[in-house]
């Protein structure tokens, strides 16, 4: 059963002789913890270095601004984590955010008396519907996820432009209750941050405690073995894409509420930041290991880097270069760790 260690469990019904021995399981446990601890240490070091040069970096107002800026990213990263755990990827999340953001903002402009919970449901349904398209093509059409979602990235964005028809929704066009989704405070904490915290917590609990969550790890660890022991791989992969789309749809509603001004370009380029947050957060791009908490930590690290560049008055275009570099570094480290763990597992089984 996976926990916050970012390790992948054996298939639930695997024969006893095929399960890792306790010593190997402890090794996997330690590696998982080291990944998340390493992210936290890197984050702490970054904060310390920047704070020495610019003390205002650690002021409460700036820390809150960092958390606000990464809340939407964290929500989308949680959905991406579910997909990546199964050895797939969804590159269309930025476009899904954009479609949901514009449609929901435009709906609020035309129907300002519409209850806010309904607009949240609308955004989630839009995202889930687009996630169904991705999941169907991947699981039923047997098309590689990277090909499908690269295509739907542009298709969904094109649909967004067709719907928008060059129009733009401004903050003055929507009711204050809609904008309060991002700006209202609960016990002094911005509601946008609370949305992200709740979603990360629920996803982490589900991956640890629910059978379907554990089976996602099994699919990513060894798809063939998972199918042999009866794991419904197709259904779970399809569900991962739908949930990823639904969370991106919710993020689109929150995007519109936070920024107020929305057009067809909303969420453009977000997919790169999401993938970076996921892999930097310790989710193995090859599937089978990672946590929602780790993905959220990766998002916070990237948001902190972006804020630090602004505080230190450095060129913001460095951010994309940094995101690309950390993706390459994280994937390389994952590949090295995976090979070492596989050798350790083989040695442990030979000794057994």
Secondary structure as GFF3:
##gff-version 3
##sequence-region A 1 352
A	DSSP	three_ten_helix	16	18	.	.	.	ID=ss1
A	DSSP	alpha_helix	22	53	.	.	.	ID=ss2
A	DSSP	three_ten_helix	55	58	.	.	.	ID=ss3
A	DSSP	alpha_helix	60	85	.	.	.	ID=ss4
A	DSSP	alpha_helix	93	110	.	.	.	ID=ss5
A	DSSP	alpha_helix	116	139	.	.	.	ID=ss6
A	DSSP	alpha_helix	145	164	.	.	.	ID=ss7
A	DSSP	three_ten_helix	171	173	.	.	.	ID=ss8
A	DSSP	alpha_helix	176	183	.	.	.	ID=ss9
A	DSSP	beta_strand	185	186	.	.	.	ID=ss10
A	DSSP	beta_strand	189	190	.	.	.	ID=ss11
A	DSSP	alpha_helix	191	209	.	.	.	ID=ss12
A	DSSP	alpha_helix	211	221	.	.	.	ID=ss13
A	DSSP	alpha_helix	223	228	.	.	.	ID=ss14
A	DSSP	alpha_helix	233	259	.	.	.	ID=ss15
A	DSSP	alpha_helix	270	280	.	.	.	ID=ss16
A	DSSP	alpha_helix	292	311	.	.	.	ID=ss17
A	DSSP	alpha_helix	318	351	.	.	.	ID=ss18
###
